Amino acid sequence: MDFGFSLSPSSAIELDTLDSALYRKLCRIEPGARTCIACGSCSATCTAAEHSGMSVRKLLLGLQRGRKAEVERMLSNCMLCGKCTMVCPRGINTRRVILTVCRLYDNVEGTL
């Protein structure tokens, strides 16, 4: 029967199999990434967010949770305009964080 709704897939995070190595490496290179308070200011000003869901906050959470496909999708949507850096209340250079994540991904793919 069709009841007009469907169940969403589980979004549970398996902490035993979580791979947050890229996030830890990012925090060693860019310590500012750890100071993000997930306020959403970056998303509110992001030109790409409205159409693609790009968000530095979501990007960092995706790295922490080991969601590589989600992070790669967001990286491909970022226009590197720098608006997020200008509005960050913590003064995080989010543009540099994004570029560092891109470099980390390039290094990971190069070693595979």
mmCIF file of the C-alpha atoms, coordinates in Angstrom:
data_MODEL
# 
_entry.id   MODEL 
# 
loop_
_atom_site.group_PDB 
_atom_site.id 
_atom_site.type_symbol 
_atom_site.label_atom_id 
_atom_site.label_alt_id 
_atom_site.label_comp_id 
_atom_site.label_asym_id 
_atom_site.label_entity_id 
_atom_site.label_seq_id 
_atom_site.pdbx_PDB_ins_code 
_atom_site.Cartn_x 
_atom_site.Cartn_y 
_atom_site.Cartn_z 
_atom_site.occupancy 
_atom_site.B_iso_or_equiv 
_atom_site.pdbx_formal_charge 
_atom_site.auth_seq_id 
_atom_site.auth_comp_id 
_atom_site.auth_asym_id 
_atom_site.auth_atom_id 
_atom_site.pdbx_PDB_model_num 
ATOM 1   C CA . MET A 1 1   ? 0.000  0.000  0.000  1.00 0.00 ? 1   MET A CA 1 
ATOM 2   C CA . ASP A 1 2   ? 1.072  3.574  -0.607 1.00 0.00 ? 2   ASP A CA 1 
ATOM 3   C CA . PHE A 1 3   ? 0.545  5.733  2.464  1.00 0.00 ? 3   PHE A CA 1 
ATOM 4   C CA . GLY A 1 4   ? 2.065  8.860  0.880  1.00 0.00 ? 4   GLY A CA 1 
ATOM 5   C CA . PHE A 1 5   ? 5.378  8.752  2.721  1.00 0.00 ? 5   PHE A CA 1 
ATOM 6   C CA . SER A 1 6   ? 8.553  6.714  2.810  1.00 0.00 ? 6   SER A CA 1 
ATOM 7   C CA . LEU A 1 7   ? 11.131 5.923  5.455  1.00 0.00 ? 7   LEU A CA 1 
ATOM 8   C CA . SER A 1 8   ? 14.451 7.708  5.332  1.00 0.00 ? 8   SER A CA 1 
ATOM 9   C CA . PRO A 1 9   ? 17.648 5.691  5.449  1.00 0.00 ? 9   PRO A CA 1 
ATOM 10  C CA . SER A 1 10  ? 19.363 5.563  8.820  1.00 0.00 ? 10  SER A CA 1 
ATOM 11  C CA . SER A 1 11  ? 21.794 8.391  9.513  1.00 0.00 ? 11  SER A CA 1 
ATOM 12  C CA . ALA A 1 12  ? 23.421 6.603  12.440 1.00 0.00 ? 12  ALA A CA 1 
ATOM 13  C CA . ILE A 1 13  ? 27.167 7.029  12.750 1.00 0.00 ? 13  ILE A CA 1 
ATOM 14  C CA . GLU A 1 14  ? 29.192 3.907  13.481 1.00 0.00 ? 14  GLU A CA 1 
ATOM 15  C CA . LEU A 1 15  ? 31.802 5.235  15.898 1.00 0.00 ? 15  LEU A CA 1 
ATOM 16  C CA . ASP A 1 16  ? 33.747 1.960  15.766 1.00 0.00 ? 16  ASP A CA 1 
ATOM 17  C CA . THR A 1 17  ? 34.373 2.265  12.029 1.00 0.00 ? 17  THR A CA 1 
ATOM 18  C CA . LEU A 1 18  ? 34.536 6.068  11.813 1.00 0.00 ? 18  LEU A CA 1 
ATOM 19  C CA . ASP A 1 19  ? 37.510 7.378  9.836  1.00 0.00 ? 19  ASP A CA 1 
ATOM 20  C CA . SER A 1 20  ? 38.217 10.943 10.884 1.00 0.00 ? 20  SER A CA 1 
ATOM 21  C CA . ALA A 1 21  ? 41.908 10.889 9.944  1.00 0.00 ? 21  ALA A CA 1 
ATOM 22  C CA . LEU A 1 22  ? 41.491 13.697 7.408  1.00 0.00 ? 22  LEU A CA 1 
ATOM 23  C CA . TYR A 1 23  ? 39.811 15.898 10.026 1.00 0.00 ? 23  TYR A CA 1 
ATOM 24  C CA . ARG A 1 24  ? 42.637 15.316 12.493 1.00 0.00 ? 24  ARG A CA 1 
ATOM 25  C CA . LYS A 1 25  ? 45.203 16.071 9.791  1.00 0.00 ? 25  LYS A CA 1 
ATOM 26  C CA . LEU A 1 26  ? 43.296 19.225 8.848  1.00 0.00 ? 26  LEU A CA 1 
ATOM 27  C CA . CYS A 1 27  ? 43.303 20.397 12.487 1.00 0.00 ? 27  CYS A CA 1 
ATOM 28  C CA . ARG A 1 28  ? 47.076 19.925 12.671 1.00 0.00 ? 28  ARG A CA 1 
ATOM 29  C CA . ILE A 1 29  ? 47.560 22.055 9.543  1.00 0.00 ? 29  ILE A CA 1 
ATOM 30  C CA . GLU A 1 30  ? 44.745 24.562 10.192 1.00 0.00 ? 30  GLU A CA 1 
ATOM 31  C CA . PRO A 1 31  ? 44.027 24.764 13.954 1.00 0.00 ? 31  PRO A CA 1 
ATOM 32  C CA . GLY A 1 32  ? 41.249 27.275 13.247 1.00 0.00 ? 32  GLY A CA 1 
ATOM 33  C CA . ALA A 1 33  ? 39.075 24.464 11.911 1.00 0.00 ? 33  ALA A CA 1 
ATOM 34  C CA . ARG A 1 34  ? 38.689 23.156 15.449 1.00 0.00 ? 34  ARG A CA 1 
ATOM 35  C CA . THR A 1 35  ? 37.382 26.503 16.720 1.00 0.00 ? 35  THR A CA 1 
ATOM 36  C CA . CYS A 1 36  ? 34.269 26.431 14.508 1.00 0.00 ? 36  CYS A CA 1 
ATOM 37  C CA . ILE A 1 37  ? 31.141 26.791 16.647 1.00 0.00 ? 37  ILE A CA 1 
ATOM 38  C CA . ALA A 1 38  ? 28.797 25.706 13.822 1.00 0.00 ? 38  ALA A CA 1 
ATOM 39  C CA . CYS A 1 39  ? 26.835 28.960 13.982 1.00 0.00 ? 39  CYS A CA 1 
ATOM 40  C CA . GLY A 1 40  ? 25.827 28.850 10.314 1.00 0.00 ? 40  GLY A CA 1 
ATOM 41  C CA . SER A 1 41  ? 27.010 32.344 9.375  1.00 0.00 ? 41  SER A CA 1 
ATOM 42  C CA . CYS A 1 42  ? 29.052 30.839 6.556  1.00 0.00 ? 42  CYS A CA 1 
ATOM 43  C CA . SER A 1 43  ? 25.994 29.079 5.146  1.00 0.00 ? 43  SER A CA 1 
ATOM 44  C CA . ALA A 1 44  ? 23.862 32.207 5.409  1.00 0.00 ? 44  ALA A CA 1 
ATOM 45  C CA . THR A 1 45  ? 26.213 34.237 3.208  1.00 0.00 ? 45  THR A CA 1 
ATOM 46  C CA . CYS A 1 46  ? 27.371 31.492 0.847  1.00 0.00 ? 46  CYS A CA 1 
ATOM 47  C CA . THR A 1 47  ? 26.343 32.053 -2.758 1.00 0.00 ? 47  THR A CA 1 
ATOM 48  C CA . ALA A 1 48  ? 26.593 28.326 -3.523 1.00 0.00 ? 48  ALA A CA 1 
ATOM 49  C CA . ALA A 1 49  ? 24.664 27.216 -0.415 1.00 0.00 ? 49  ALA A CA 1 
ATOM 50  C CA . GLU A 1 50  ? 21.275 28.165 -1.782 1.00 0.00 ? 50  GLU A CA 1 
ATOM 51  C CA . HIS A 1 51  ? 21.658 25.931 -4.829 1.00 0.00 ? 51  HIS A CA 1 
ATOM 52  C CA . SER A 1 52  ? 24.020 23.178 -3.700 1.00 0.00 ? 52  SER A CA 1 
ATOM 53  C CA . GLY A 1 53  ? 23.929 22.914 0.084  1.00 0.00 ? 53  GLY A CA 1 
ATOM 54  C CA . MET A 1 54  ? 27.571 24.007 0.418  1.00 0.00 ? 54  MET A CA 1 
ATOM 55  C CA . SER A 1 55  ? 28.473 24.885 3.983  1.00 0.00 ? 55  SER A CA 1 
ATOM 56  C CA . VAL A 1 56  ? 31.801 25.044 5.767  1.00 0.00 ? 56  VAL A CA 1 
ATOM 57  C CA . ARG A 1 57  ? 30.005 23.894 8.903  1.00 0.00 ? 57  ARG A CA 1 
ATOM 58  C CA . LYS A 1 58  ? 28.633 20.829 7.116  1.00 0.00 ? 58  LYS A CA 1 
ATOM 59  C CA . LEU A 1 59  ? 32.003 20.251 5.477  1.00 0.00 ? 59  LEU A CA 1 
ATOM 60  C CA . LEU A 1 60  ? 33.746 20.102 8.861  1.00 0.00 ? 60  LEU A CA 1 
ATOM 61  C CA . LEU A 1 61  ? 31.033 17.879 10.319 1.00 0.00 ? 61  LEU A CA 1 
ATOM 62  C CA . GLY A 1 62  ? 31.324 15.587 7.312  1.00 0.00 ? 62  GLY A CA 1 
ATOM 63  C CA . LEU A 1 63  ? 35.075 15.314 7.860  1.00 0.00 ? 63  LEU A CA 1 
ATOM 64  C CA . GLN A 1 64  ? 34.567 14.579 11.554 1.00 0.00 ? 64  GLN A CA 1 
ATOM 65  C CA . ARG A 1 65  ? 32.044 11.864 10.715 1.00 0.00 ? 65  ARG A CA 1 
ATOM 66  C CA . GLY A 1 66  ? 34.051 10.332 7.883  1.00 0.00 ? 66  GLY A CA 1 
ATOM 67  C CA . ARG A 1 67  ? 31.489 11.117 5.175  1.00 0.00 ? 67  ARG A CA 1 
ATOM 68  C CA . LYS A 1 68  ? 33.898 11.473 2.273  1.00 0.00 ? 68  LYS A CA 1 
ATOM 69  C CA . ALA A 1 69  ? 31.336 11.499 -0.547 1.00 0.00 ? 69  ALA A CA 1 
ATOM 70  C CA . GLU A 1 70  ? 29.409 14.333 1.098  1.00 0.00 ? 70  GLU A CA 1 
ATOM 71  C CA . VAL A 1 71  ? 32.604 16.351 1.633  1.00 0.00 ? 71  VAL A CA 1 
ATOM 72  C CA . GLU A 1 72  ? 33.756 15.832 -1.968 1.00 0.00 ? 72  GLU A CA 1 
ATOM 73  C CA . ARG A 1 73  ? 30.382 16.999 -3.277 1.00 0.00 ? 73  ARG A CA 1 
ATOM 74  C CA . MET A 1 74  ? 30.564 20.173 -1.183 1.00 0.00 ? 74  MET A CA 1 
ATOM 75  C CA . LEU A 1 75  ? 34.146 20.871 -2.228 1.00 0.00 ? 75  LEU A CA 1 
ATOM 76  C CA . SER A 1 76  ? 33.144 20.685 -5.882 1.00 0.00 ? 76  SER A CA 1 
ATOM 77  C CA . ASN A 1 77  ? 30.382 23.261 -5.281 1.00 0.00 ? 77  ASN A CA 1 
ATOM 78  C CA . CYS A 1 78  ? 32.499 25.872 -3.486 1.00 0.00 ? 78  CYS A CA 1 
ATOM 79  C CA . MET A 1 79  ? 33.304 28.953 -5.582 1.00 0.00 ? 79  MET A CA 1 
ATOM 80  C CA . LEU A 1 80  ? 36.069 30.152 -3.191 1.00 0.00 ? 80  LEU A CA 1 
ATOM 81  C CA . CYS A 1 81  ? 34.522 33.624 -3.113 1.00 0.00 ? 81  CYS A CA 1 
ATOM 82  C CA . GLY A 1 82  ? 35.573 34.201 0.519  1.00 0.00 ? 82  GLY A CA 1 
ATOM 83  C CA . LYS A 1 83  ? 32.250 35.540 1.824  1.00 0.00 ? 83  LYS A CA 1 
ATOM 84  C CA . CYS A 1 84  ? 32.269 32.898 4.559  1.00 0.00 ? 84  CYS A CA 1 
ATOM 85  C CA . THR A 1 85  ? 35.652 34.134 5.794  1.00 0.00 ? 85  THR A CA 1 
ATOM 86  C CA . MET A 1 86  ? 34.408 37.710 6.069  1.00 0.00 ? 86  MET A CA 1 
ATOM 87  C CA . VAL A 1 87  ? 31.413 36.836 8.268  1.00 0.00 ? 87  VAL A CA 1 
ATOM 88  C CA . CYS A 1 88  ? 32.924 34.166 10.530 1.00 0.00 ? 88  CYS A CA 1 
ATOM 89  C CA . PRO A 1 89  ? 32.508 35.369 14.136 1.00 0.00 ? 89  PRO A CA 1 
ATOM 90  C CA . ARG A 1 90  ? 35.491 33.243 15.225 1.00 0.00 ? 90  ARG A CA 1 
ATOM 91  C CA . GLY A 1 91  ? 37.780 34.742 12.574 1.00 0.00 ? 91  GLY A CA 1 
ATOM 92  C CA . ILE A 1 92  ? 38.452 31.400 10.903 1.00 0.00 ? 92  ILE A CA 1 
ATOM 93  C CA . ASN A 1 93  ? 39.988 31.724 7.463  1.00 0.00 ? 93  ASN A CA 1 
ATOM 94  C CA . THR A 1 94  ? 37.432 29.345 5.991  1.00 0.00 ? 94  THR A CA 1 
ATOM 95  C CA . ARG A 1 95  ? 38.739 29.811 2.479  1.00 0.00 ? 95  ARG A CA 1 
ATOM 96  C CA . ARG A 1 96  ? 42.150 28.551 3.557  1.00 0.00 ? 96  ARG A CA 1 
ATOM 97  C CA . VAL A 1 97  ? 40.480 25.662 5.402  1.00 0.00 ? 97  VAL A CA 1 
ATOM 98  C CA . ILE A 1 98  ? 38.622 24.682 2.216  1.00 0.00 ? 98  ILE A CA 1 
ATOM 99  C CA . LEU A 1 99  ? 41.802 24.879 0.136  1.00 0.00 ? 99  LEU A CA 1 
ATOM 100 C CA . THR A 1 100 ? 43.633 22.754 2.704  1.00 0.00 ? 100 THR A CA 1 
ATOM 101 C CA . VAL A 1 101 ? 40.879 20.123 2.595  1.00 0.00 ? 101 VAL A CA 1 
ATOM 102 C CA . CYS A 1 102 ? 41.157 20.089 -1.209 1.00 0.00 ? 102 CYS A CA 1 
ATOM 103 C CA . ARG A 1 103 ? 44.912 19.526 -0.946 1.00 0.00 ? 103 ARG A CA 1 
ATOM 104 C CA . LEU A 1 104 ? 44.386 16.752 1.595  1.00 0.00 ? 104 LEU A CA 1 
ATOM 105 C CA . TYR A 1 105 ? 41.915 15.040 -0.736 1.00 0.00 ? 105 TYR A CA 1 
ATOM 106 C CA . ASP A 1 106 ? 44.363 15.377 -3.657 1.00 0.00 ? 106 ASP A CA 1 
ATOM 107 C CA . ASN A 1 107 ? 47.112 13.775 -1.553 1.00 0.00 ? 107 ASN A CA 1 
ATOM 108 C CA . VAL A 1 108 ? 44.832 10.908 -0.484 1.00 0.00 ? 108 VAL A CA 1 
ATOM 109 C CA . GLU A 1 109 ? 43.731 10.205 -4.055 1.00 0.00 ? 109 GLU A CA 1 
ATOM 110 C CA . GLY A 1 110 ? 47.331 10.383 -5.287 1.00 0.00 ? 110 GLY A CA 1 
ATOM 111 C CA . THR A 1 111 ? 48.421 7.656  -2.875 1.00 0.00 ? 111 THR A CA 1 
ATOM 112 C CA . LEU A 1 112 ? 45.635 5.219  -3.753 1.00 0.00 ? 112 LEU A CA 1 
# 
